[in-house]
Amino acid sequence: MSIKSEKTHNHASAGSEREKGNIWKKSFIGKVLPYLLVLPLLLLVFLTIVYPMFVTLLQSVSKVSRIGKIQSIGYLGNYKSIFQYDGLGGVIWQTSLWVIVTVGVAFVLAYLLALLLNNNFRFRGLAYMLVILPWAAPLSIATLCWMWIFHGELGPLNQILKYFHIINANHHWLGTPSSAMITVLVVGIWSNISFIVVTLLAGLQSIGSDIYEASSLDGAGPVRTFFKITWPLMRSVNQLVIVLSVLWSFNAFPIIWILTKGGPANSTDTLVTLIYKLSFVQIDFGQAAAFAAFTFFIMVIFTVVYFVISGGEDKS
């Protein structure tokens, strides 16, 4: 009897030790596994965002050779060259015009489209597909199509305008400073609309229909309903859309570079295209890094100021 009880005791103790071991393994894996799963993403972010930003900031305060090698650190001449750059005022104006127009006009048009698509009507699915189609198309290929449309000799736009006697001769839309800026703005607006429509439509569909029914019973018209109900309830979505759209437009490169390369006569240059030219045309990596840091600080300041202002509006 004592031998059996001893075996039972030994078996129970072995089972409890095994159970403790399993609990320890589960708790250890439970604690470590999430970090192991996130580690590849963290490495990717470090290699593609953090490290390049660090190198850019380091180059902005260094003398850099034409092959990108840092020769000495603690050099502030790159930042001085920003304010000594002859076309700085024009580039900042063109960047501001590009961001304000492409985001502002696209936001208004996208809101109208989102409000329309939020209703049930015939061919709503087809209309939605046409709206998101620009977002699905590769931007570089779509921009090449736009370049063909605006081509001075072969583009269909000139042919249509001449057919309706709006113009008498071919106009080189990308060849003159005024029309080149208008052209890139049109393409920029077109490229921004799809994302804004999809995001706004998702926000609109999250608003309960009972709220609108109560508003209609109170006698509120469409305009009053929008400003008293829709706009306040969409505030967080609006903030997200505006901030992301501004940051993306600020950093937009393919549209301007493919259409005009910043020309003619630097009339469509923005800070991003200027940084590219300084880096890979003039091979001045130090000055380009300083301009990149300058651009980054502008975007940070805009984001902080915007959220402070919008946060104050929310509290009020």
C-alpha positions in Angstrom: 0.0 0.0 0.0 2.8 2.4 0.9 4.6 1.5 -2.4 1.4 2.4 -4.4 0.9 5.6 -2.6 4.6 6.5 -3.1 4.2 5.8 -6.9 1.1 7.9 -7.0 2.8 10.7 -5.2 5.8 10.5 -7.6 3.5 10.5 -10.6 1.5 13.5 -9.2 4.7 15.4 -8.5 6.1 14.6 -12.0 2.8 15.7 -13.5 2.8 19.0 -11.6 6.4 19.7 -12.6 5.5 19.0 -16.2 2.5 21.3 -15.9 4.6 24.0 -14.4 7.1 23.6 -17.3 4.3 23.8 -19.8 2.9 27.0 -18.1 6.4 28.5 -18.1 6.8 27.7 -21.8 3.4 29.1 -22.7 4.0 32.3 -20.6 7.5 32.7 -22.1 6.2 32.2 -25.7 3.2 34.4 -25.0 5.5 37.2 -23.9 8.2 36.8 -26.6 6.2 35.7 -29.6 4.5 39.1 -30.3 7.9 40.9 -30.3 9.3 38.2 -32.7 6.3 38.7 -35.0 6.7 42.5 -35.0 10.5 42.4 -35.4 10.6 42.0 -39.2 8.3 45.0 -39.6 10.4 47.1 -37.2 13.5 46.2 -39.1 11.8 47.2 -42.3 10.8 50.5 -40.9 14.3 51.1 -39.5 15.9 50.3 -42.8 13.5 52.3 -45.0 12.6 55.2 -42.8 14.6 55.7 -39.6 18.1 55.0 -41.1 17.6 57.2 -44.2 16.2 60.0 -42.1 19.3 59.8 -39.8 21.7 59.8 -42.7 19.9 62.7 -44.3 20.0 64.8 -41.1 23.7 63.8 -40.7 24.5 64.9 -44.3 22.7 68.2 -43.8 25.2 69.2 -41.2 28.2 67.8 -43.0 30.5 68.4 -45.9 29.6 65.6 -48.4 31.7 64.5 -51.4 30.1 64.0 -54.8 30.1 60.3 -54.2 28.0 60.8 -51.0 30.9 60.3 -48.5 30.8 62.4 -45.4 34.0 64.3 -45.1 33.4 66.4 -41.9 30.5 66.9 -39.5 29.4 70.2 -37.9 29.1 72.2 -41.2 26.2 74.6 -41.3 26.9 76.0 -44.7 24.3 73.7 -46.2 21.5 75.4 -44.2 22.9 78.8 -45.1 22.7 77.9 -48.7 18.9 77.3 -48.3 18.3 81.0 -47.7 20.9 82.0 -50.3 19.2 80.0 -53.0 18.0 82.4 -55.7 14.7 80.6 -56.5 13.7 79.8 -52.9 10.8 82.2 -52.8 9.4 80.8 -56.1 9.8 77.2 -55.1 8.0 77.8 -51.7 5.2 79.7 -53.5 4.8 76.9 -56.1 4.9 74.2 -53.4 2.3 76.1 -51.4 0.1 76.6 -54.5 0.5 72.9 -55.4 -0.5 71.6 -51.9 -3.4 74.1 -51.3 -5.0 73.7 -54.7 -4.6 69.9 -55.1 -5.8 69.2 -51.6 -8.4 71.9 -51.3 -10.2 71.4 -54.7 -9.9 67.6 -54.4 -11.4 67.7 -50.9 -14.4 69.8 -52.0 -15.1 67.7 -55.1 -14.5 64.4 -53.2 -17.0 65.5 -50.5 -19.7 66.2 -53.2 -19.0 62.8 -54.8 -19.0 61.0 -51.4 -22.4 62.6 -50.5 -23.7 61.5 -53.8 -22.4 57.9 -53.5 -23.8 57.7 -50.0 -27.3 57.6 -51.5 -28.9 54.6 -53.3 -29.4 55.2 -57.0 -29.1 53.3 -60.2 -25.6 52.5 -61.4 -24.2 53.4 -58.0 -21.7 50.5 -58.2 -20.5 51.7 -61.6 -20.1 55.3 -60.4 -18.1 54.0 -57.4 -15.9 51.9 -59.6 -15.1 54.9 -61.9 -14.3 57.1 -58.8 -11.8 54.6 -57.3 -10.3 53.7 -60.7 -7.6 56.4 -60.6 -6.5 55.1 -57.2 -6.1 51.6 -58.6 -4.1 52.6 -61.6 -0.3 53.0 -61.2 0.4 56.7 -60.8 3.4 56.8 -63.2 1.4 55.1 -66.0 -1.7 57.3 -65.4 0.6 60.4 -65.5 2.0 59.3 -68.9 -1.6 59.0 -70.2 -2.2 62.6 -69.0 1.0 63.7 -70.7 -0.4 62.2 -73.9 -3.7 64.0 -73.4 -2.0 67.3 -73.0 0.5 66.8 -75.8 0.8 69.9 -77.9 0.7 68.2 -81.3 -0.9 64.7 -80.9 -3.0 65.2 -77.7 -6.7 64.7 -77.9 -7.4 67.8 -75.8 -6.2 70.2 -78.5 -8.2 68.3 -81.1 -11.4 68.5 -79.0 -10.9 72.2 -78.3 -10.2 73.0 -82.0 -13.3 71.0 -83.0 -15.5 73.2 -80.8 -13.6 76.3 -82.0 -12.5 77.1 -78.5 -8.9 77.4 -79.8 -7.7 78.0 -83.3 -4.2 76.4 -83.1 -2.5 73.8 -81.0 -1.5 74.9 -77.5 1.5 73.5 -75.8 0.1 72.9 -72.4 3.3 71.7 -70.8 5.5 74.2 -72.7 4.5 77.5 -71.1 4.9 78.4 -67.4 1.3 79.4 -66.7 -0.4 76.5 -68.5 2.2 74.0 -67.2 1.3 74.8 -63.6 -2.4 74.6 -64.4 -1.8 71.2 -66.1 0.0 69.7 -63.2 -2.6 71.0 -60.8 -5.4 69.3 -62.7 -3.6 66.0 -62.7 -2.7 66.4 -59.0 -6.4 67.1 -58.1 -7.4 64.0 -60.1 -4.9 61.8 -58.3 -6.1 62.9 -54.9 -9.8 62.5 -55.3 -10.1 58.7 -55.1 -8.5 58.3 -51.7 -10.5 61.2 -50.2 -13.8 59.9 -51.6 -13.3 56.4 -50.3 -12.3 57.6 -46.8 -15.1 60.2 -46.6 -17.7 57.6 -47.8 -16.6 55.2 -45.1 -17.1 57.9 -42.5 -20.5 58.9 -44.0 -21.7 55.3 -43.9 -20.9 55.1 -40.2 -23.4 57.8 -39.4 -26.8 56.2 -38.4 -29.7 56.8 -40.7 -31.9 57.5 -37.7 -30.0 60.7 -37.1 -30.9 62.0 -40.6 -34.5 60.8 -40.1 -34.9 62.8 -36.9 -33.4 65.8 -38.6 -35.8 65.6 -41.5 -38.7 65.3 -39.1 -37.5 68.5 -37.4 -37.8 70.2 -40.8 -34.0 70.6 -41.5 -33.0 71.0 -45.1 -30.0 69.3 -46.8 -27.7 72.3 -46.2 -28.6 72.6 -42.6 -28.4 68.9 -42.1 -24.9 68.9 -43.5 -23.5 71.7 -41.4 -25.3 70.7 -38.2 -25.0 67.0 -38.3 -22.8 65.6 -41.0 -19.8 68.0 -40.7 -19.5 67.8 -36.9 -19.8 64.0 -36.9 -17.2 63.8 -39.7 -14.7 66.0 -38.0 -12.2 63.3 -37.1 -12.4 61.8 -40.6 -11.9 65.3 -42.1 -8.8 65.9 -40.0 -7.3 62.5 -41.0 -8.0 63.1 -44.7 -6.6 66.7 -44.7 -3.4 65.8 -42.9 -2.6 62.7 -45.0 -3.5 64.5 -48.2 -1.4 67.5 -47.4 1.6 65.3 -46.4 1.3 63.2 -49.5 0.9 66.2 -51.8 3.8 67.9 -50.2 5.9 64.9 -51.0 4.4 64.3 -54.4 7.1 63.7 -57.0 6.0 61.5 -60.0 3.3 63.8 -61.4 5.5 66.9 -61.6 8.6 65.1 -62.7 7.0 63.0 -65.4 5.0 65.9 -66.8 7.4 68.8 -66.7 10.5 67.9 -64.6 9.9 71.2 -62.8 9.9 73.2 -66.0 9.6 75.2 -68.1 12.0 77.6 -66.5 11.5 76.0 -63.1 7.9 77.3 -63.1 6.5 74.0 -61.6 9.4 73.2 -59.3 8.4 72.2 -55.8 10.7 71.5 -52.8 10.7 67.8 -53.6 11.7 68.2 -57.3 14.3 70.7 -56.2 15.8 68.2 -53.7 15.9 65.6 -56.5 17.7 68.0 -58.9 20.2 69.0 -56.2 20.9 65.3 -55.4 21.1 63.7 -58.8 21.5 66.5 -61.3 23.9 68.9 -59.5 25.3 66.1 -57.3 25.2 68.3 -54.1 24.1 65.8 -51.5 24.8 68.2 -48.5 22.6 71.0 -49.8 19.9 68.5 -50.9 19.9 66.9 -47.4 19.5 70.4 -45.9 16.5 71.1 -48.1 15.1 67.7 -47.2 15.4 68.5 -43.5 13.9 71.9 -44.1 10.9 70.3 -45.8 10.5 67.7 -43.0 10.4 70.5 -40.4 7.8 72.4 -42.3 5.6 69.3 -42.5 6.1 68.6 -38.7 5.1 72.2 -37.9 2.1 72.0 -40.1 0.9 68.8 -38.5 1.4 70.0 -35.0 -0.3 73.4 -35.6 -3.2 71.8 -37.4 -3.9 69.3 -34.6 -3.6 72.0 -32.0 -6.1 74.2 -33.8 -8.5 71.4 -34.6 -8.2 70.2 -30.9 -9.2 73.6 -29.7 -12.2 73.6 -32.0 -13.2 70.2 -30.6 -13.1 71.5 -27.1 -15.1 74.6 -27.9 
